[in-house]
Amino acid sequence: MNKKIIVAICGASGSIYGIRLLKALLNNPVNIYLIISNTGYKVLEHETGYTGESFSSFLKDKGVVIHNDADLNIYEQDDFFAPPASGSFKNDGMVIAPCSMKTLASIASGVADNLIHRAADVSLKEKRPLILLPRETPLSIIHLKNMYTAAKAGATIMPPSPSFYCNPKTISDLVDTVIARVLDHLKIKHDLVKEWG
Ligand SMILES: Cc1cc2nc3c(=O)[nH]c(=O)nc-3n(C[C@H](O)[C@H](O)[C@H](O)COP(=O)(O)O)c2cc1C
């Protein structure tokens, strides 16, 4: 059975993390449930040259190869009728890449006023993996407290901090050092970065 993964892209800088994650995931027989926030779309336009075309065509233009047995479902942020809105939708985890401080705050306070917040809220209550890639710098005490609260509730806080010990040469190499750790946590095999040692 295909793994079912919820992926969300928020309006924080670093849309490329979401794109590289989708590229790595869709190379496998997986079912992806993708939610992009309204601001997420705007930041995508600003940072990646997305121009409002169908998102799957955009991914293909970005070199994403979709496995024959993979399935990509895309939902609007206000679609509370989508599967990720319900605890009865059994899935293998959710990743928010990148995660804005606003979405982090909504998750930490349990305010589920869009599908991303709701799906994250459901992941926590159902004790399913929830991986957040919060992007901001520097971090205020409010951001830190929200990360602490989300982590206490069961989320994995994985700031997109690239590593340099594998001698990355390009931006994609750097981004992959982060995405490799996300895939490790989702228990999805990859060859993005060699295992240390
Ligand atoms: C170009 C751009 C970059 C942004 N970068 C960040 C960021 O790195 N982190 C952050 O928390 N918010 C950032 N923001 C602000 C968020 O987009 C804003 O707080 C928004 O309400 C987030 O909504 P969302 O979480 O529903 O996507 C950025 C906004 C723009 C336009």
The ligand as an SDF file (V2000), in Angstrom:
LIG
                    3D

 31 33  0  0  0  0  0  0  0  0999 V2000
    8.3910   37.2050    0.3810 C   0  0  0  0  0  0  0  0  0  0  0  0
    7.8830   36.8880    1.7620 C   0  0  0  0  0  0  0  0  0  0  0  0
    8.6740   36.1660    2.6310 C   0  0  0  0  0  0  0  0  0  0  0  0
    8.2190   35.8530    3.9060 C   0  0  0  0  0  0  0  0  0  0  0  0
    9.0250   35.1190    4.7190 N   0  0  0  0  0  0  0  0  0  0  0  0
    8.5800   34.7380    5.9280 C   0  0  0  0  0  0  0  0  0  0  0  0
    9.3890   33.8730    6.7380 C   0  0  0  0  0  0  0  0  0  0  0  0
   10.4910   33.4670    6.3770 O   0  0  0  0  0  0  0  0  0  0  0  0
    8.8580   33.4730    7.9130 N   0  0  0  0  0  0  0  0  0  0  0  0
    7.6220   33.8570    8.3470 C   0  0  0  0  0  0  0  0  0  0  0  0
    7.2170   33.4350    9.4250 O   0  0  0  0  0  0  0  0  0  0  0  0
    6.8460   34.6790    7.6030 N   0  0  0  0  0  0  0  0  0  0  0  0
    7.2950   35.1290    6.4020 C   0  0  0  0  0  0  0  0  0  0  0  0
    6.5060   35.9300    5.6190 N   0  0  0  0  0  0  0  0  0  0  0  0
    5.2190   36.4220    6.1600 C   0  0  0  0  0  0  0  0  0  0  0  0
    4.0990   35.3750    5.9860 C   0  0  0  0  0  0  0  0  0  0  0  0
    3.8640   35.1630    4.6110 O   0  0  0  0  0  0  0  0  0  0  0  0
    2.8100   35.8580    6.6680 C   0  0  0  0  0  0  0  0  0  0  0  0
    2.9770   35.8750    8.0600 O   0  0  0  0  0  0  0  0  0  0  0  0
    1.5940   35.0200    6.3050 C   0  0  0  0  0  0  0  0  0  0  0  0
    0.4870   35.4850    7.0500 O   0  0  0  0  0  0  0  0  0  0  0  0
    1.7960   33.5360    6.5600 C   0  0  0  0  0  0  0  0  0  0  0  0
    0.6040   32.8520    6.2740 O   0  0  0  0  0  0  0  0  0  0  0  0
    0.5500   31.2780    6.0490 P   0  0  0  0  0  0  0  0  0  0  0  0
    1.2470   30.6450    7.2180 O   0  0  0  0  0  0  0  0  0  0  0  0
   -0.9040   30.9770    6.0390 O   0  0  0  0  0  0  0  0  0  0  0  0
    1.2150   30.9720    4.7660 O   0  0  0  0  0  0  0  0  0  0  0  0
    6.9360   36.2850    4.3330 C   0  0  0  0  0  0  0  0  0  0  0  0
    6.1380   37.0040    3.4380 C   0  0  0  0  0  0  0  0  0  0  0  0
    6.6050   37.3120    2.1800 C   0  0  0  0  0  0  0  0  0  0  0  0
    5.7240   38.1140    1.2480 C   0  0  0  0  0  0  0  0  0  0  0  0
  1  2  1  0
  2  3  1  0
  2 30  2  0
  3  4  2  0
  4  5  1  0
  4 28  1  0
  5  6  2  0
  6  7  1  0
  6 13  1  0
  7  8  2  0
  7  9  1  0
  9 10  1  0
 10 11  2  0
 10 12  1  0
 12 13  2  0
 13 14  1  0
 14 15  1  0
 14 28  1  0
 15 16  1  0
 16 17  1  0
 16 18  1  0
 18 19  1  0
 18 20  1  0
 20 21  1  0
 20 22  1  0
 22 23  1  0
 23 24  1  0
 24 25  2  0
 24 26  1  0
 24 27  1  0
 28 29  2  0
 29 30  1  0
 30 31  1  0
M  END
$$$$
